[in-house]
Amino acid sequence: MDACFSTQLIDGDGAFNVSGLENFMKEVKMGECGLSYAVVSIMGPQSSGKSTLLNHLFRTNFREMDAFKGRHTTKGIWLAKAHNIEPCTLVMDLEGTDGRERGEDDTAFEKQSALFALAVSDIVLINMWCHDIGREQAANKPLLKTVFQVMMRLFSPRKTTLLFVIRDKSKTPLENLEPILREDIQKIWDGVPKPHAHKETPLSEFFNVEVVALSSYEEKEELFKEQVSSLRDRFQHSIAPGGLAGDRRGVVPASGFSFSSQQFWKVIKENKDLDLPAHKVMVATVRCEEIGNEKIASFTADEEWQQFEEAVQNDYVPGFGKKISNLLERCLSEYDMEAVYFDEGVRTSKRHQLESKLLQLVNPAYQNLLDHLRTRTLEAFKESFDKSLEKEGFAVAARDCTKAFLEKFDKGSEDAAIQQVKWDPSKIKDKLKRDIEAHVASVRAKKLSELCAKYEGQLTKALAEPVEALLDSASEETWPAIRKLLQRETKSAVSGFESAMASFELDEVTQKELLSKLESHGRSVVESKAKEEAARVLIRMKDRFSTLFSRDADSMPRVWTGKEDIKAITKTARSASMKLLSTMAAIRLDEDGDNIENTLSLALVDTARPGTTDRSIQSFDPLASSSWERVPEEKTLITPVQCKSLWRQFKAETEYTVTQAIAAQEANKRNNNWLPPPWALAAMAILGFNEFMTLLKNPLYLGVIFVVFLVGKAMWVQLDIAKEFQNGFLPAVLSLSTKFVPTIMNILKRLADEGQRPAAPERQREMELQPKSTRNGSHSNVTSAGSSSITSSESGPEYSSPIAH
């Protein structure tokens, strides 16, 4: 009996025992029942034995009336759990009606309790005395009126079972009593005011009327207990179809019974009309919200979810979608299990709200996951794209890699997809696509830049040195040759660059721009090199002048012997330098004619020509200008005024070279004129006639003179006297004075060595003396220089005259 947990639900003053009901529900574990429970209440006149019936019928422990003291024990509404009845059955014992304490006001407690019982109960027991059946003013008539009037205030009630329990049954059979009772019930129903919508509604629409009779507890206790036991069996499985509580349309889930009961009583106490379905919706709304909040709290506290939430902050988590879907499904399934018995519309609506809130919790993690997926896909794309460029063309590699990694992102986003919602990852995919396109564009720009730099470098290498060499030669064919070179090398570079660009699949406009840029680079190389050479034009002019002036046609250094025409040579060298200046004066990459060379020739070279005495020419200076005729300013390298200044400086710096050449020529002429003048030769012939005749008369003198001549000739060759005097008289005397004695000693020693040699065969008798030259290191023929040959015979050595070979 202690398992009944008897609790006063509403006290005699109408106060609802909230905490008591909550404790009761915990004790009987109502939250686990769902819809598998039934509520039975009992109404009847005061002191009609209601508590006694309930205690015997459901084995509860409601306090009964003290038979000796006659004290009323039931005040308000009490609640207990039926013992050993399936399903869980709650029993409410209501305070008796028709009591003296309550009065007849509509708001009297008995009507409030009746309204409350009908609102929450599946089965209502109406306890009545057998002798009141058929009486017009019997106690059951006000009770039934109260029940039916209250029922009309429930505009759309569920179908409730009214079980009339006839107490202290007389000898009259139940078969005779039941029709009378049903007739009385029908009359009461017909006489109760009804809403317009239910004026023609039969009683059976709202009530299942059952009648049962019990013997007197006091007189026939054993029979009473047997009849009660038989009635108890009808309450087993009462919620099954056809059972006493078979109509479950308006049932509130067990977990919402507490809230529902409180709200019912609150509305009843405020004397408001009660719309049962609206109340049902309200209860379902509150309870489903509570369940939903519990599930959200449970989800956020779930360790597995917290691990996922933390993991996706740092990196991509494979299988995220499936695992999160399982967590969500588990959470929603738990909600469905707890809210399954509440109003379907409310339950579904609140489920959607719960699902929406859960998805709001999950969405940031999902977005983080997609961001990580995008980042990882982009990095993998960059790596794969770089490798693909080593094997494939740029456009093909970019197209294939982009397609492959966008598909990989699609697979990753499918893996991250959550079953409960269809979130669109297209925005993240579009961002990935933009990032990929930006990277491809960046790499394309870099590769094209490298390609441009490569061919620009090749073009620079192919043009720079040849252009410098052509400008250095500075002839009439210089600029035509440069144009031809530029066209050839540019065409070659453009052809190679165009072939290299084919793999990029560029549009025609871009391709033309790049090719035009390469062509412009070729021209800029030539122009840059021309500007560099123009800046060094004075040095080039002096080098050219020096080369032409100081070297002959065979590029041998000139020796100013006195026979050279220094004036003609100077003019030729300066004319060549003037051509160099005219070549460097302007850029001539286009075949536009100009008169720069003629202007410079007229102003710089021909002004010194004899006979140019025309006053009009002399008075006009063609170089007194800052621009050339028919030459644009951007193509001008050296202006006419600058040319005039450069020429003046050039002449001043080359004048010394010409002066030195003239001085050297005069000195050479003086040094080579060593013979006496003709008058001296004539005087010597006249004055030495006698001595000449003496020699003719005495041949011995001729031999001596001949020997002296040979020795002198040998000394002349050995000392190279003619060359010594080319350096001047005093240096020649000083040099010869140091060489004279050693040369004499050398000649004598060689003669002695020749005299000591044994006789040689005939073919070796003639020997040559080959002295060394003291300046050139070259050998001269001693015999041709007049040295004597030594022969040997049987009678001894002989001196023979030299033999010229």
RAVEN-V365073 format. One record per helix or strand of 3 or more residues. SS is the DSSP state (H for helix, E for strand). FROM is the first residue (numbers start at 1). LEN is the number of residues. If there is no record, write none. Layout:
ss	from	len
SS	FROM	LEN
SS	FROM	LEN
This chain:
ss	from	len
H	2	3
E	7	4
H	18	11
H	30	3
E	37	9
H	50	9
E	77	5
E	88	7
H	109	12
E	123	7
H	130	3
H	139	15
E	160	8
H	174	18
H	196	3
H	203	3
E	207	7
H	221	14
H	254	16
H	276	26
H	303	9
H	320	20
H	344	46
H	394	23
H	426	48
H	478	27
H	508	28
H	537	14
H	566	19
H	596	13
H	615	5
H	633	3
H	640	33
H	678	10
H	689	9
H	699	21
H	721	7
H	729	28
H	762	3
E	789	5
E	796	5
